[in-house]
Amino acid sequence: MKQTNFPRRKEARRETALARQAAYAELSPKQKLAALDARFGKGQGAQRERARIEASMKKAEAKVETEAKADAQKAEAKAAKKKRGSKKEEKAKKLQDDDSDVYPGS
């Protein structure tokens, strides 16, 4: 069989494709949409890719909202626990004061 340049060209194309994929993967979802708009026109072409990007953006927003709600609930629980703790301390102090009235030497 005759040796051709095909294997070298194939390898070169593979390397450039990997470089393009890596560069595209580093873009934020908004940057990806902007790149698609620049290539095809505003809202034109790559409908599946646009839908995929928008879905991932919505999912990320929902995750942020969920995390914010969880953080707020944790803060409320912590505040409530602290408030309960201070009530217990007040009650213990009051009992101690009451005991000192009954037993003046303690």
Protein Blocks (a to p, Z undefined) as FASTA:
>chain_A
ZZdfklmmmmmmmmmmmmmmmmmmmpcfklmmmmmmmmnoghiajklmmmmmmmmmmmmm
mmmmmmmmmmmmmmmmmmmmmmmmmmmmmmmmmmmmmmmmmmmmZZ
